[in-house]
Amino acid sequence: MPDVSSSPAKAKSAPQKTMEKLGLLRDIDLALHLPLRYEDETRITPIGLAREGQVVQCEGEVVECRIELRGRRQLIVRIEDESGELLLRFLHFYPSHQKSMAVGQRLRVRGELRGGFFGREMVHPAFKVVNEDTPLADSLTPVYPASASLPQVYLRKAVASGLKRAALEEVLPPGVVPADLPTLREALDFLHHPPPEASLATLEDHSHPAWQRLKFEELLAQQISQLQAQRERARLKAPALTARRGGLHEQLLAALPFGLTGAQQRVGEEIAQDLARPQPMHRLLQGDVGAGKTVVAALAAAVAIDAGWQCALMAPTEILAEQHFRKLVGWLEPLGLKVAWLTGSVKGKARQRMLDAAADGSAQLVIGTHAVIEDKVKFAKLGLAIIDEQHRFGVAQRLALRKKLASMALEPHMLMMSATPIPRTLAMTYFADLDVSTIDELPPGRTPIVTKVFADGRRDNVIERIRDEVETRAAQAYWVCPLIEESEALDLKNAIETHAELSIALPGRAVGLLHGRMKPAEKAAVMAEFSAGRMSVLVATTVIEVGVDVPNASLMVIEHAERFGLSQLHQLRGRVGRGAVASVCVLLYTGPLSQTGKERLKAMAETNDGFEIARRDLDIRGPGEFMGSRQSGAELLRFADLQEDAPLLQAARQLAPALLDRHADAARRHVERWLGTKAEFLKA
């Protein structure tokens, strides 16, 4: 076969480079690179019996081969058998094609049969020169996921060779695999080269026992790896952080201008119990938009600081980090705490002061963006790391924060927060190594948001509604645009144009503009004006997706809503409805809508429940996309479907502990076969 790897002295070919990008490095990788679909080259259909619209394989003798200049240069080949004749049309060809398909040659061709002006024809069929005794394929021909630089012929040979060499012996002990499933070798041989009589339906819907075997093995490897990560973490040491009676935790509770909901109290106790243990906490705090996760994080920080340790809070955007900074400073500084602010925009002497405060421990809480995990940032005693919108960060970034305490041979406790609730099946799979706390109750006084869906033809009516709200109720509104600049590819209204349009439509009213290319100081100034109520309308890109909290804002318009994901739409909608005023979210769309677009907008109109939104989002997008950067782009489940294969997932979860306890070597070999280095992604 063509060798996947090459010696350092020999340049790699384009197909070899492509295979490396696809992760096809080991024999087992090739064996597990399964076909997308199959072509039936096991039978010949007489030309006269083939039907238009069918993909068929025919065989006949070339009776005509010529180049035609009708409109564009074409190679026209006509073949015939005893039942009829067939025209082959090639729009792209080489001189060698004309030579190999000369009159008198016997061709075997495969393609879609069409009706043409000159009779039935195939355009660009697959073909090969044969003899009357050339054998047919004895199994269905696989069509693999590939690219233009990786021809199917090359890939088929590579996969076939890898499949032969791969170590596919049974590593799982007897009784683990359900008795009605084939061996791994049998399953892979079947899926790569199914016999002609195989049911294409069960192959394509992945219900065939061969597919079930692969799904079971994949889920089992994933669950074992999760459990290993969990046990490894349990062996690590972390500072035991406990709240003092009458200490900072209780002082903060007493100083808050509101009471905690029952859900906030419950998850706060779960986190406090984790912090008190000498093993590192690894907890996901999830809750809907506006559920009050920040105050729970502040109480956790108070416990850590009260115990004499530092806390770091990292957010994905400067706006969100600043929102946290303002809230936490307002709550904690009156209690005598020093809070440091560290982002990419903090420069010079101010930055050095923040770095010194973190390093000498005088800054008990450090809040910032990715800047918090830079090598130059040292902590005296980092006891708790809080990551907001954790799915926005990659594995390496989360690991960098965990290593900030390595000099003391300890790990900080980790609290990850997400306003995108994780459906149960996803949590069982991707977050099996995490403890999950859920705030399933919104603070009192929140008015449900009414969501309306309009075609962009009603844009003028929407602007009129904004004018009415602003002038009669002194309300404030967001107008969200998906782009800043015009794009030839996407005919979208940009934020700058919309800002100009609304400024004209609302004379005497302040209309602000906020987008990602503005300097941090400019963004902060605009947000300050809007938060203070001195600005009626804020035209913005998705930089306001998370973290913006203006209770007086009661109207949200999302332009080109069909361009946004369901989770993103829900996050944006959560910027309104934060006060007691009835709030409205308007989704403006440009038709025609795709089926996915219709499903997203329908879901938004039907429910405000973030958990239901997440469930529908998972249905629409699938787990790989839904997870975002949880695995740094590496989708750990290639074959299993979390909903359809729930029974297999449950079985894998039950088997994983016993395998690790009683058959540790078999468990290790199984994980290595299926995940390789990807197992590291589960440890962050």
Buried (B, 14 or more C-beta within 10 A) or exposed (E): BEEBEEEEEEEBBEBBEBBEEBBBBBBBBBBBBBBEEBBBBBEBBBBBEBEEEEBBBBBBBBEBBEEEEEEEEBBBBBBBBEEBBBBBBBEEBEEEBBEBBEEEBBBBBBBBBEEEEEEBBBBEBBBEEBEEEEEBBEBBBBBBEBEEBBBBEBBBEBBBBBBEBBEBEEBBEEEBBEEEBBEBBBBBBBBBBBEEEBEEEBBEEBEBBBBBBBBBBBBBBBBBBBBBBBEEBEEBEBBEBBBEEEBBBBBBBEEEEEEBBEBBBBBBEBBBEBBBBEBBBBBBBBBBBBBBBBBBBBBBBBBBBBBEBBBBBBBBBBBBBBBBBBBBBEBBEEEEBBBBBBBEBBEEEEBEBBBEBBBEBEBBBBBBBBBBBEEEBBBBBBBBBBBBBBBBBBBEBBEBBBEBBEEBEBBBBBBBBBBBBBBEBBBBBBBBBBBBBBBBBBBEEBBEBEBBBBEBEBBEEBBEBBBEBBEEEEBBBBBBBBBBEEEEEEEBBBBBBBBEBBBEBBEEBBBBBBBEEBEBEEBBBBBEBBBEBEBBBBBBBBBBBBBBBBBBBBBBBBBBBBBBBBBBBBBBBBBBBBBEBBBBBBBBBBEEBEEEBBBBBEBBEEBBBBBBBBBBBBBBBBBBEBBBBBBBEBEBBEBBBBBEBBEBBBBBBEBBBEBBEEBEEBBBBBBBBBBBEBBBBBBB
